[in-house]
Amino acid sequence: MSNRPIFWLDLDNTLISGVQDGPSRIVVQRRPGARKFVEHLSRLGDVGLCTHGVREHAEESLNTIGMRDRFSTIICREDLNEVVPGQGPRLGRPGYMFDDFPVGSWLYDLKATALGIGPDLWIQVDYFGPGSPDKDGLRRAYLELLRRVRKIA
């Protein structure tokens, strides 16, 4: 186990957006700035993925956007199905979580339990998806991380 801090990232609507391209085909689109965001985080610690998407989707999406090698750990829906919000089990070591869902949402409760974190380690990222173009959401999330870390130090 690494002694470096870990940063957890959500996948859908945080790092990528799925765009419908025909009746049965979805094209994965990497969010602008995602590669730079992950590179900055990887200089500070380990980077893990915590997604409610299924493992096959997570692996394929990360491969499609060319970022699979950046993630040391993947927690996905199959793993989260074992978690009872507020009870456990814990699936990953505590660290900052970047997600488009807000504190207090059902997905926050699930992932926060799985990671053993509270609202102080949750950073909400602006939703990125069809009809919601990126407005520097990852850059602002990174600045929020730096603000929180400086406040602690």
C-alpha positions, 0 to 999 in steps of 0.5 A: 500500500502506498504512503502517498495520498489518494485522490478519487475521481468519478467517471461519468459526467465528471471526466467523460460524457457519453454522447448518443451516436445512433440508436445503439452507439454511445461515443465517449467524450473526454472532458476538456482539461481532464488529462491535465487535471489527472496529471496534476493530481498524480504529482500529488498522490495516487489517483483512483476511480470510484464510479457507479458505472459497471467495470466494463464501462469504466475500463473501456472508457478509460482506455478510449480516452487514453488514461487507463494507466493513470489510475492505480485502483478502480472501484465500480458498481459491482464493488459498490453493490456490497456497500450499505450507506453509513455501515460499510464495508470500506472499499478504499482508503480515504482521500479527496473525492471529485464527483458531480453529485452533491454532498447529501445525495444518495451517491454521496452516501454510497461513495463516502461510506465506501471510502470512509470519508465525510463532506470535508473530503468531497469536492463537487465538480460541475456536471459535464454532459450533453447540453452542459459544456465544460466551463472550467469545472476541473480547473475550479475543482483543482483550485478548491482542492488547493484551497482546502489543503492550504487551510489544513496545512 
